[in-house]
Amino acid sequence: ERATTGKVEKLIETLENIHGVGARETRHEVDLEKLTPTQGKVYADELEGRRYELQRGLAEPLVVIKTPNDLLLADGHHRVMAAAQLGIEEMDAYVIVIDEPVELGMAETAEKENLETIADIDAVDYAHHPLVETTQRLQDRQ
């Protein structure tokens, strides 16, 4: 699924409705070392695809939520892992800014899973990304 302004707008609307806070979107480069991941695993097969895209300048922007206390990675875990492997330190991102302190479920998940930096994300190679697995099955049938 592509990171689009429509997807970001829906996320902003959801955050505003659930938490009763104001949020706004900016777009700029973010320092990958400052990101807090919100998922602890990525699929190795998709990671390989994101690395290929980055090497060819085809990566989509990340989606990040900036609060007074954190810079949460909402979308783009495979891309940041691939970037780290390639020595890339900054990436383009849609940044959703929330100026007031708020407790987000994503932050709670990161804390429970002890996710502090992108180095804490594991690449699993014992399972295929569901989309890659479905595509392979369809190709095998042909």
C-alpha positions, 0 to 999 in steps of 0.5 A, a space after each residue: 500500500 502506497 504512502 499517499 497524502 490521502 492515507 496521511 490525511 485519514 491517519 490525521 483525522 483518526 488521531 484527532 478523533 480518537 485523542 481529541 488533539 489537533 494535528 498537522 502534516 509537514 513533509 521533510 527529511 527525518 533522521 533515522 536514528 531518532 525514529 522509534 519503531 512501532 513494529 518489531 518485525 519485518 519480512 526479509 523478502 520484502 526487505 530485499 525489495 525495499 533495498 532494491 528500490 532505495 538503490 534505484 531512488 524509488 523509495 516512497 516517503 515514510 509516515 512519522 508521528 511527531 509528538 513532544 516526546 517522540 518521533 514514531 515511525 507509523 509506516 515504512 519499517 521495511 524502508 528504514 531497515 533497508 536504508 540502515 543496511 545501505 548506510 542511508 541516514 535520512 529519508 523523506 517523510 510525511 510528518 504528522 505533528 501533534 504539539 500537545 502530549 498524548 498517549 498513542 497506542 503505537 507508543 505503548 506497543 513500542 514500549 511493551 516490545 522494547 523498541 527504541 531504535 530501528 536496530 531493535 527491528 528483527 528481519 524474519 526469514 522463516 515467513 514470507 510477507 503475505 503479499 509476496 507469498 500470494 504473488 508467488 502462489 499465483 505465478 506458480 499456478 501459471 
